[in-house]
Amino acid sequence: MRGTKTRLTATEQLRFTLRAAALVAALLIFVPLHYLYRIFRYGSPFPMWFLGTAGWICGARVTRIGTPLRRDVFFIANHVSWIDILVLAGASGTAFVAKQELAEVPVIGWLCRLNRTVFVKRENRMQVTGQIGALREALADNWSVTVFPEGTTTDNRSLLPFKTSLLSLLEPPPPGVKVQPVMLDYGAAGPEIGWIGDESGANNARRVLARRGSFPVRLHFLEPFNPADVGGRKAIGARARAAIEPALIEAVGPLRDFAHTVAPVRYEAPSPPA
């Protein structure tokens, strides 16, 4: 959380190296198959299979609760880790909305594009409207799109206010599209897996890949609803959050205030009691 680099023991360094090598091997298998598939057909399943395999290599053991809609669905989920993307895509094949900065990360940005990720600058409201067409295309190509409206990752014990500008895609909702809230729970490993504070993404990845054993990830696919029956984006966001919050409380117990200020999403951590 303080942004300092985690020192790995020799055993942890070995785990990190083996898992990183396995990720590279999976990449070398699935990516050529993806491009070969695209010669003949559109809508390749290989990005979904790669991301699901990558999540398993990283240690995620997924339990799916509820039934995810298979197409024409807009998932709205809480956000704990970059692992969320691997397990959600592996379970549903969904495309994502992500920060523009991620597009500029070598390799990672390229992998995101393979899965039809839509990149936006959340702090630049003028660009949101221009992304609506790209979001609609991703929904048509991948059959589903996932948004993390908290705007940042948390500790699996908090739930931030939802920022709903990207839900403008649903004003008005495309015909036949449903919204399905999704609650992610990492159990006791949540605070350790969570990418929070001043920690760099590279250090978080090192810690996760170096940790011993596996960790559970429960994907709760909650009751879907028709966004046309709810109203505008703010009402849709409120409806989704109202479904996710009690599911998260049931899983982890009473929620706590998030202890870190997140400037891009204008969240101020509460001051400690005097």
N, C-alpha and C positions, 0 to 999 in steps of 0.2 A: 504493500500500500504506500510505502514511503518512496518508492521509485528506485530503491537500491537493487543491485543485481544479486540474484540468489546464487549462493555458492553450492555446487553440487558435490556430493561425495563421489568416490570412484564407482560405487555401485549405481548411484543415480545417473552418473554420466554414461555408464554402459546401457542402462535402460533407455536413456534419451537417444543414444546413438542407434540402438536396435530399432526403436520405434520410428525414428526419422528415416532409417534405411527402408523399413517396411512401407512407409508412406511414399517414398520415392519409387519403390518397386510397383506399388499399386498404380501410381501415376503413369509409369511406363507401360503398364498393361492396359488401363482403361482409356487413356487419351487416344492412342492410335485406333482402338476399336471404335471410339466415338467418331473420329473423322472418317473412318471407313464406312461406318453406318450412314453418315450424313451424305455420302455419295449416292446412296440409293433411296433413302427416306429421310423425312424430317421428324423431329421430336425424338431424338436419341435418348435411350434410357441409361446410357453409360455414365453421364454426370451424376445421376441419382445413385447409381450403384457404387461409384467411386466415393462419393461423400459419405454414404452409409458405411462403407468399408473403412474409410479414414476415421470415422467416429469410433468404430470398434477397435482399430489399432491404437487410438489414443486412450482407450480404456473404458469408453462409454458402453454400458450394457442397458439397452433400451427396453422399457416396458411400455406398451401402448395401452392406454385406458380410454375407452370410448371408440367411436368409429369416425375416422376422418372422411369428409366428403372427397370424392375422387376428382371432380372437375368443377369448373365454374365456381370456385370458392376463394374467398379472401380470408386468410388466417390472420388473426390478431393475437400476439403472444407476449408474455413477459420475457425479459431478456437477462440472462445470467452470464453467458460466456460465448466465445466464438464456437464452442462445441454445439451450441444451439443450432447453428446453421447446418452442421454435419448431420445431426440426428433428425432434425425436422425434414431436411431434404432427402435423407435416406429413407424416412418413413412415408413420405408423400410425393417426392419429386418436385416440390414447390420451388418457385423462383423467389427472390428476395429484393427488398429495398435496402440499400446500404449507403453509408457515407461516401462522398466523392473521394475522400482521402484514401479509402481502401483500393480504389481503382488504380492508384499510383504506386502501390506496393508491388515490387517485382514478384512474378509468379502468382501471388495471391490474386492480384487484380485480373490476371489472365484466366485463372481458374474460375473466378466469379463470373466472368463474361461467358464462359462455357455453359454456365447454368442460367444464363439470361438475367443476371442481376441488373437491377436498375440503380444507377448511382445518382445521388442527389447531394446538394449542399443544403443541409437542414437549416442553417442559419441565414440562407439567402432566400427570402420569401418570393422574390421575383422569379426565381427559377422553378418554383414548384409547379406552376401552371404548365410550363414547358415539358414537364416530366409525365403529365397525365397520359399523353399518347403512348409513350414508352411503356408505362404501366399496363395500359390496355393490351398492348402487343404481348407483353410477358404473360398476362393472364390468358390470352388466346393460345399462346405457344405451349406453356407449361401446365395449363389448366388450373393453376393455383398460384397465388402470390402471398407472401408473408410479410407483414410489417411488424416491427418492434416499436410501438409508439412511445415507450419510455424514453427513447432517444439515447440510451446508454445502457451498459451492463451493470447489474447490481450484485448483491451478496446472497440472493435466494431467500433472504429474510425480510426484504423490503419490497414495496411496490410503489414506484414513482407515479406522479400524475401523467396522464397520457397526452401527448402532443398530437393533434389530429389533422395537421395540414395535409399530410400525405393521403388521408382518407378522402380528399377531394375527388379521388377516382370514383368514389361512390356517390357523387353529386351530379347527376342522378346515377343510381347504380345501373350497370349494364344489365340487359334483360337476362333473367335466370340466375344471376349471381347471388350466392348466399355468403354470409359472414359467419365464420366459426371461430370462437375464442379458443385459445390453447394455453394451458398452464404447464410450464416446465418446472420440474422439481428434481434437484440433485441430492435430496436427502441430506444426511450429515456431512457429505462432501461439498455441499453448496458453497459455504463461505471460503473453502480452500480453492475450489475451481473458479469461483467468480473473479472477473477481471475488473478490479476497482481501484480507486485512489490514483496514485501517480505511477503505478506499475506500467511498464512498457508491454506492448503486445508480445514482443520477442521473449521477454522474461516470463510472462505468463505461460507461453507455449512451452518454454524449457521446463518450467515447474510441472506442468500437466504431463508432459511426455516422460518426465523423470520420476514421477511418483510411483509408488509400489502398488501393484494390483490394479483392479478395475474400480469403477464407481457406477452407481445406478443413476439412470436418467428416466424419470417417468414423464411421459407425454400424455396429458389429460386433454383429449379432444372433447370439448364441452358442447352443449346444445347449440346447433346453428340457428341463425335467424335470418329473416328476410330484411335487408337494410331498407327496402322501400317502405316497410311498415313502421320504421323507427323515426325517420326524419333525416336531418343533415348529418354531416361528419361528426359534429360534437356529440350529438345524441347517439350515434353509432359507437363512438369511442367510449362513452359513458356506459352504454349497454354491455360492451365487451369487458370493460374493467369491472363492472358489477358482477360479472360471471366469474372472472379470473380471481378476484380478491378472496371470496369465501373458499374457493377450491385451494388456494395457496395457504390460507389460514388452517384449513383442515389438514393439509399435508405437513406444515412446519410449525404450527402453533401461532400465537399472536405475532403480528408483524411489528417491526420497529422502524423508526425513522432512519432513512438512509444517512449515513454519517459523513458523506462526502459531497462537497459542492460541485455541481456539474454546470459550468458556465454556458456551453453551447445550448443546453436545454433549459437554461435559466432556473436551475434548481439550487436553492441555498440550503445547506445543511443547517439543522437547528443548532442553536448555541447551547453548550452544556450548561446545566443548572448551576447557579451561583452557590 
